[in-house]
Amino acid sequence: MKIIHAIPLGRGIFRDSLSYFSSKDINPGAIISVSVKNKQTPALVISSQSVDDVKAAIKDADYPIKKISGVKAKGIVRPEFVQAAIETANYFGYSLGPVLRSLLPKTILESSSSLDLGELKPTPSRTNHSFGGFVSALQDTDQERLSFYKSLIRETFAQNGSVFLCLPTAQDLEPVISRLERGISEYTFVFHSNLSRKELLDRWHRAINMTHPILIVATPSFLSFPRQDLRAIIIDREQTSSYKQIARPFIDWRIFAEILSKHYQTKLIIGDSSLRLETIYRAESKQIIDASPLKQRAPSRAAPLLIRGSSGRAIDEDLYRLTVTALERNERVLIIANRRGLAPLVVCNDCGNTVLCHRCESPIALHSADKSDRTEAPTVFLCHHCGAHRSPKEACETCGSWKLKELGTGTEGVIKELTEIFPNTITFRLDSDEARTPNQAKEIIAKYLATTGSILVATEMVLYYLKEPIENVLLVAIDSLLAIPDFRTSERLFSLLIRFRALATKNFAVQTRYESDPLFDFALRGNIIGFYREEIANRENYDYPPFKKLIKISREGNKETVRHDMKKLENLLKEYNPTVYPSFIGLGPNDYCLNLLLKLDPVKWPDKELSAVLKSLPISFIVNVEPSNIL
């Protein structure tokens, strides 16, 4: 007789594990059916023990141990995956159940009985270290990184090993696949959440049963794929914030991939044109190795130009002259605005008060009214945070003044200026208002590329769809990015500038009112190492990553209740010197949010005791380890 420890995968179950009887031993990674609250629920086995070894614990248990209802699949994930999931749950301070539900694709869980791989045994420890158990960094252009990956894939295939190339979103996959699958298309398998259930399961079956080593190109949720010959994991576009989940349990897939590679004993390669500061620091301090010497400068053929934005218009005199010259040469022009709409910010010209959303109290933006809207108003106030909208015909709620003024320029505002300045030029627009689906975005890009002497006005979403170089890339109205009071703001903007700089072949211009900020000089010259040196010094001065591990705990709700609960938590965690402060973005007129921030020694995390405290907090507390922001 065996005691099986398993994690029920139904929602609303937050125990780290439950125990059941079984007449047979069942390996970790199997899916069994168990009774929870008188309901049959699938559960993932994490371990098993002989009854003789735990007799005392069974006698002292405060609940009766039931028998499992049945085995749905003897093996759906590798045993090492289960161990990696347990370590990940401890790292992010959440129970194992929610973490497993995040790590395993829903379609795969629901189809576990048809995907049974039989009993999967743990991979023996390798004495040949040519395949890893180590992490390496690769900072180079897109073209050079893909060349490196192609060589790695050939080398790994020759040694009978498979490769997993991970990209943050489905939109990132397409251009990479076309470059890497040449000559190995029959051994290349692509997975992402946009696949139909039928297509996903068909590919899963074929990839599992392929005897030849394979290349998997997929988004992070498919890292659970159970090939036992996996020898290398690649995390590309490592800088992208999409690797961090925006909902509980806030897993960072980059961290999970590193934990998984350790348990799988595989190589892990972290790549991008401009890596995160934390990754460069680890490479510089020899915590990880270089896959090849990190490129200290990003190459570009474009002439850089920094323009002081002082006219109040998006297209000022310098940008006008540059655009005129480009159009006379029948060249394409790409103009990037930070946000969609006519203006990203509206303020009172008398008291300076910012116009806020009535629902969530975020700054409101001015948009053209939806063409399908029956109202006669030409414009509307729209909240980019919660989607609420209302008429702009209102006075300042602080002082009653009617002198409301738009600040900055969104994509609509840029298009409006261009129509006045270049009435005969074909102009396209790409933002989430204009393109609501990937196919619509691709159609806009295709028309733009087919039209020489045209202008495309876009937000940064264009990077997902535009993969061909453009002669002239101009960035306007991006100063609002610098207004975000977060320690990652400069790094995000620098990375964005480096990516757009790589697209330009003739001119790369940035318009800003903060031309003295060294960030722009570093970006225009592609000086990655210069930016790193300055930014890492600031991080060290203010105790930010990589010098400290951050944990943010938030509590939302009624102000009195929030303050009371946060005070209790502050006292509970007083040995960690917590800092409590209000959230930067409000939730609504009747809601309130406080954040508690911990700065820990990275070497000491995960801390077993603190992780247990985080797991035990009521659901009203939102725990975020290594948050993407601390606002």
Summary of the structure (lengths in Angstrom):
residues: 631
radius of gyration: 26.8
end to end distance: 52.3
largest distance: 86.3
contacts: 2057
relative contact order: 0.09
helix: 35%
strand: 25%
